[in-house]
Amino acid sequence: MKTRILTLTLLVAVTAATSPLMAQAQKKAAPAAAAAPAGKYVPAKLTDGQPDIQGHWGDILENIASLNVEKGPLLNETAVKLGVRNYPALKMFNGFLVDPPEGLLPHQPWALERRNQAMKEFLAPSPALMDPQTRGWPNGMPRENYYSSIENGPFQILQPPGYVVFFYEIHHEFRIVPLDKRPHPGQDIKMWEGDSRGHWEGNTLVIEVKNSNDSTRYDVMGNFHTDQVVVTERWTILDKNSIDYKATIDDPKVYTKPWTLGVKMVRAKPGTEIFEYAGVEGDTAATELAPAIREFNEKKGK
């Protein structure tokens, strides 16, 4: 924990001291953009050749994917019970899965049984099946991205030469993505947000995430992973204010084949800032909430 705090402190200090200089240097010598095919957006380039995506961003659907990544009426029922503001727009919603096309995760039988038990208990979970996010723990990848929204808490992207840096308002999380093809650390090292390594393929930032622990999951409904999961993210620039985000999950211990989810990220309005996030580990809301919900359901005869 001390190492984590020290790392964040040093990162913030270095970023604060150098970001104005980096921004000035990056933009001052940025080469002119080459002519693009008709209809294809050409982003501004930074001095190290990166397409410029710096700024504040968030999931366009206000983190609904964090409730349930699969399609079906359960997503809508969940939205109602949790008081989601834009629920009417979700009545015909078909989930966030790009693959498989039917919109359902390819669970192994044992994993489906565990997920279904968590789903059954989601409003009044047992400690073992409580969503780690409820406890104020980090969301992990890729959930950290689609839990972030303009209204609920955006994330900020910085691009010092050779890196892409993400600052998340949610849980004060961050990650540093080097672009120099350095290897991941050994598999005995496991982290809440995993270890990220990236590269650019034209207008698409490709990030491979390994070394995750098994303490996070993908949604409230209980879809989960092991510490062997490999996440491949693709951040494709659509225009100045929108990014197509896809994450492919490869975890053969839980799923019969890899699967992919997708959401659209939009740029926040000018003047947006990252604020303090009050959800912290040790928050008593989790222990206070479950008994209250059980009592409410008993009164309703559920």
C-alpha positions as CSV (number, residue, x, y, z in Angstrom):
1,M,0.0,0.0,0.0
2,K,2.8,2.4,0.9
3,T,4.5,1.5,-2.4
4,R,1.3,2.3,-4.3
5,I,0.8,5.6,-2.6
6,L,4.5,6.6,-3.1
7,T,4.2,5.6,-6.8
8,L,1.1,7.7,-7.3
9,T,2.6,10.7,-5.4
10,L,5.8,10.6,-7.6
11,L,3.7,10.2,-10.7
12,V,1.5,13.2,-9.9
13,A,4.5,15.3,-8.9
14,V,6.4,14.5,-12.1
15,T,3.3,15.0,-14.3
16,A,2.5,18.3,-12.6
17,A,6.0,19.5,-13.1
18,T,6.5,18.4,-16.7
19,S,3.0,18.2,-18.3
20,P,3.0,21.8,-19.5
21,L,6.5,21.4,-20.9
22,M,5.6,18.1,-22.5
23,A,2.4,19.5,-24.0
24,Q,4.3,22.5,-25.4
25,A,7.1,20.4,-26.8
26,Q,4.8,17.8,-28.2
27,K,2.6,20.3,-30.0
28,K,5.4,22.7,-31.0
29,A,7.1,20.2,-33.2
30,A,4.2,18.1,-34.3
31,P,4.5,17.2,-37.9
32,A,1.7,18.1,-40.4
33,A,-0.9,15.4,-40.8
34,A,-0.7,13.5,-44.1
35,A,-3.6,13.6,-46.4
36,A,-6.3,11.0,-45.5
37,P,-8.6,8.9,-47.6
38,A,-12.0,10.5,-48.0
39,G,-14.2,10.1,-44.9
40,K,-11.4,9.0,-42.6
41,Y,-10.6,11.1,-39.6
42,V,-7.0,12.2,-39.2
43,P,-6.1,13.1,-35.6
44,A,-3.4,15.6,-34.7
45,K,0.0,13.9,-34.0
46,L,2.3,14.4,-31.1
47,T,6.1,14.7,-31.5
48,D,6.6,11.0,-30.8
49,G,4.1,10.1,-33.5
50,Q,1.2,9.3,-31.3
51,P,-2.3,10.4,-32.3
52,D,-3.4,13.0,-29.8
53,I,-6.2,11.7,-27.5
54,Q,-5.3,13.8,-24.5
55,G,-8.2,15.1,-22.4
56,H,-11.1,13.8,-20.3
57,W,-13.3,11.0,-21.4
58,G,-16.2,8.8,-20.3
59,D,-18.5,5.9,-21.3
60,I,-21.5,7.4,-23.2
61,L,-24.0,5.2,-21.5
62,E,-23.1,6.2,-17.9
63,N,-21.5,2.9,-16.8
64,I,-24.6,0.8,-17.5
65,A,-22.2,-2.0,-18.7
66,S,-21.0,-2.3,-15.2
67,L,-24.4,-3.6,-14.2
68,N,-24.4,-6.5,-16.6
69,V,-22.3,-7.0,-19.8
70,E,-24.8,-9.5,-21.2
71,K,-28.1,-8.8,-23.0
72,G,-31.5,-9.7,-21.8
73,P,-34.3,-8.5,-19.6
74,L,-32.2,-8.9,-16.5
75,L,-30.2,-5.8,-17.4
76,N,-33.4,-3.8,-17.6
77,E,-34.6,-5.2,-14.3
78,T,-31.3,-4.4,-12.7
79,A,-31.5,-0.8,-14.0
80,V,-34.9,-0.3,-12.5
81,K,-33.9,-1.7,-9.1
82,L,-30.8,0.4,-8.9
83,G,-32.5,3.6,-10.1
84,V,-30.6,4.2,-13.3
85,R,-31.6,7.6,-14.7
86,N,-31.7,6.8,-18.3
87,Y,-33.5,3.4,-17.9
88,P,-36.2,4.2,-20.6
89,A,-33.6,4.2,-23.3
90,L,-32.5,0.7,-22.2
91,K,-35.8,-1.1,-22.6
92,M,-34.7,-2.6,-25.9
93,F,-31.1,-2.8,-25.0
94,N,-29.2,-5.8,-26.3
95,G,-26.1,-5.8,-24.1
96,F,-22.5,-4.8,-24.6
97,L,-21.1,-8.0,-26.2
98,V,-19.7,-7.7,-29.7
99,D,-18.8,-11.3,-29.8
100,P,-20.5,-13.8,-29.3
101,P,-23.2,-12.3,-31.5
102,E,-26.0,-13.8,-29.4
103,G,-24.9,-11.5,-26.6
104,L,-24.3,-14.2,-24.0
105,L,-21.0,-15.1,-22.3
106,P,-19.5,-18.6,-23.1
107,H,-19.2,-19.7,-19.5
108,Q,-17.8,-23.1,-18.6
109,P,-20.5,-25.0,-16.6
110,W,-18.9,-24.5,-13.2
111,A,-18.4,-20.8,-13.9
112,L,-22.0,-20.3,-15.0
113,E,-23.2,-21.9,-11.7
114,R,-21.1,-19.5,-9.7
115,R,-22.2,-16.5,-11.8
116,N,-25.9,-17.5,-11.4
117,Q,-25.5,-17.7,-7.6
118,A,-24.0,-14.2,-7.5
119,M,-26.8,-13.0,-9.8
120,K,-29.4,-14.5,-7.6
121,E,-27.9,-12.7,-4.6
122,F,-26.9,-9.4,-6.2
123,L,-29.3,-7.2,-4.1
124,A,-28.4,-8.9,-0.8
125,P,-25.1,-10.7,-1.4
126,S,-23.3,-13.0,0.9
127,P,-19.8,-11.7,1.7
128,A,-18.2,-14.2,-0.7
129,L,-20.3,-13.1,-3.6
130,M,-20.4,-9.4,-3.0
131,D,-19.3,-7.2,-5.9
132,P,-15.7,-6.1,-5.0
133,Q,-16.6,-2.6,-6.3
134,T,-19.2,-2.3,-3.5
135,R,-16.4,-2.6,-1.0
136,G,-14.6,0.3,-2.6
137,W,-11.9,-2.0,-4.2
138,P,-10.5,-1.2,-7.6
139,N,-12.6,-2.3,-10.7
140,G,-9.8,-3.9,-12.6
141,M,-9.5,-4.0,-16.4
142,P,-11.6,-3.5,-18.5
143,R,-14.3,-2.5,-16.0
144,E,-12.4,0.6,-14.8
145,N,-13.0,2.0,-18.3
146,Y,-16.7,1.4,-18.8
147,Y,-17.5,2.2,-15.2
148,S,-16.1,5.7,-15.8
149,S,-18.6,8.2,-17.3
150,I,-19.0,11.9,-17.8
151,E,-21.5,12.2,-15.0
152,N,-20.4,9.4,-12.7
153,G,-16.6,10.2,-12.9
154,P,-14.5,10.6,-16.0
155,F,-11.0,9.6,-16.7
156,Q,-8.1,11.7,-18.1
157,I,-5.6,10.6,-20.7
158,L,-2.1,12.1,-20.8
159,Q,0.5,11.3,-23.4
160,P,4.1,12.0,-22.4
161,P,6.5,10.8,-25.1
162,G,6.5,7.0,-25.2
163,Y,3.6,6.5,-22.9
164,V,-0.2,6.7,-22.5
165,V,-1.3,7.5,-18.9
166,F,-4.8,7.1,-17.6
167,F,-6.1,8.9,-14.4
168,Y,-9.5,7.6,-13.2
169,E,-11.7,9.6,-10.9
170,I,-13.3,6.4,-9.7
171,H,-11.2,5.1,-6.8
172,H,-8.4,7.4,-7.7
173,E,-7.0,4.7,-9.9
174,F,-4.3,5.2,-12.5
175,R,-2.3,3.2,-15.0
176,I,0.8,3.9,-17.0
177,V,1.0,2.2,-20.4
178,P,4.5,2.1,-22.0
179,L,4.8,1.9,-25.8
180,D,8.3,0.6,-26.0
181,K,7.6,-3.1,-26.3
182,R,9.0,-3.9,-22.9
183,P,7.9,-7.3,-21.5
184,H,5.3,-7.9,-18.8
185,P,6.7,-8.7,-15.3
186,G,6.7,-12.3,-14.2
187,Q,3.5,-14.2,-13.7
188,D,4.0,-14.4,-10.0
189,I,3.2,-10.7,-9.8
190,K,-0.5,-9.9,-9.7
191,M,-2.1,-6.5,-9.5
192,W,-5.6,-5.0,-9.2
193,E,-5.4,-3.2,-12.5
194,G,-3.1,-5.7,-14.1
195,D,0.0,-4.7,-16.1
196,S,-0.5,-2.8,-19.4
197,R,1.7,-2.7,-22.5
198,G,0.6,-0.8,-25.6
199,H,1.3,0.1,-29.2
200,W,-0.5,2.1,-31.9
201,E,-1.9,0.5,-35.1
202,G,-2.8,3.6,-37.1
203,N,-5.7,5.3,-35.3
204,T,-6.1,2.4,-32.8
205,L,-4.3,2.2,-29.5
206,V,-3.9,-1.5,-28.7
207,I,-3.2,-2.4,-25.0
208,E,-2.5,-5.9,-23.7
209,V,-3.3,-6.3,-20.0
210,K,-1.8,-9.3,-18.1
211,N,-0.9,-10.0,-14.4
212,S,-4.3,-9.2,-13.0
213,N,-5.4,-10.7,-9.7
214,D,-8.6,-12.6,-9.4
215,S,-10.3,-10.2,-7.0
216,T,-12.2,-8.1,-9.5
217,R,-15.0,-8.9,-11.9
218,Y,-16.8,-7.4,-15.0
219,D,-20.2,-6.4,-13.5
220,V,-22.7,-6.3,-10.7
221,M,-24.2,-9.6,-11.9
222,G,-21.1,-11.6,-11.0
223,N,-19.3,-12.3,-14.3
224,F,-15.8,-12.9,-13.2
225,H,-12.3,-14.0,-14.2
226,T,-9.2,-15.8,-12.9
227,D,-5.7,-14.4,-12.5
228,Q,-4.7,-16.0,-15.9
229,V,-7.0,-13.6,-17.9
230,V,-5.5,-11.7,-20.8
231,V,-7.4,-8.5,-21.8
232,T,-6.7,-7.0,-25.2
233,E,-8.1,-3.4,-25.5
234,R,-8.6,-1.5,-28.8
235,W,-9.1,2.2,-28.5
236,T,-10.1,3.4,-32.1
237,I,-10.4,7.1,-32.7
238,L,-13.6,7.9,-34.6
239,D,-13.3,11.6,-34.5
240,K,-12.1,14.4,-32.2
241,N,-14.7,13.7,-29.6
242,S,-15.4,10.0,-29.7
243,I,-13.5,6.7,-29.4
244,D,-14.7,3.2,-30.1
245,Y,-13.6,1.0,-27.2
246,K,-13.4,-2.8,-27.4
247,A,-11.9,-5.3,-25.0
248,T,-11.4,-9.0,-25.8
249,I,-11.3,-11.3,-22.8
250,D,-9.3,-14.5,-23.0
251,D,-9.6,-16.6,-19.9
252,P,-9.8,-20.4,-20.7
253,K,-10.2,-21.3,-17.1
254,V,-13.6,-19.6,-17.0
255,Y,-14.8,-19.3,-20.6
256,T,-14.9,-21.8,-23.5
257,K,-13.6,-19.2,-25.9
258,P,-12.5,-15.5,-25.9
259,W,-15.3,-12.9,-26.0
260,T,-15.4,-9.2,-26.7
261,L,-17.4,-6.2,-25.3
262,G,-17.7,-2.8,-26.7
263,V,-18.7,0.7,-25.6
264,K,-18.4,4.2,-27.0
265,M,-16.2,6.8,-25.2
266,V,-17.0,10.5,-25.6
267,R,-14.9,13.5,-24.7
268,A,-16.0,15.6,-21.7
269,K,-16.9,19.2,-22.2
270,P,-14.1,21.8,-21.7
271,G,-13.3,22.6,-18.1
272,T,-14.0,19.1,-16.9
273,E,-11.7,18.1,-14.0
274,I,-10.9,15.0,-12.0
275,F,-12.4,15.4,-8.5
276,E,-11.9,13.5,-5.2
277,Y,-13.8,10.2,-5.1
278,A,-15.2,9.4,-1.7
279,G,-15.6,5.6,-2.1
280,V,-12.8,3.9,-0.2
281,E,-11.9,0.5,1.1
282,G,-13.4,0.1,4.5
283,D,-16.6,2.0,3.7
284,T,-19.4,0.6,5.9
285,A,-22.1,1.1,3.2
286,A,-21.6,-2.5,2.1
287,T,-22.4,-4.0,5.5
288,E,-25.2,-1.6,6.2
289,L,-26.9,-2.0,2.8
290,A,-27.4,-5.7,2.7
291,P,-29.5,-6.1,5.8
292,A,-31.7,-3.1,4.8
293,I,-32.3,-4.7,1.4
294,R,-33.1,-8.1,2.9
295,E,-35.6,-6.4,5.3
296,F,-37.2,-4.5,2.4
297,N,-37.6,-7.7,0.3
298,E,-39.1,-9.6,3.3
299,K,-41.7,-6.9,3.7
300,K,-42.6,-7.1,0.0
301,G,-42.9,-10.9,0.3
302,K,-39.9,-11.6,-1.9
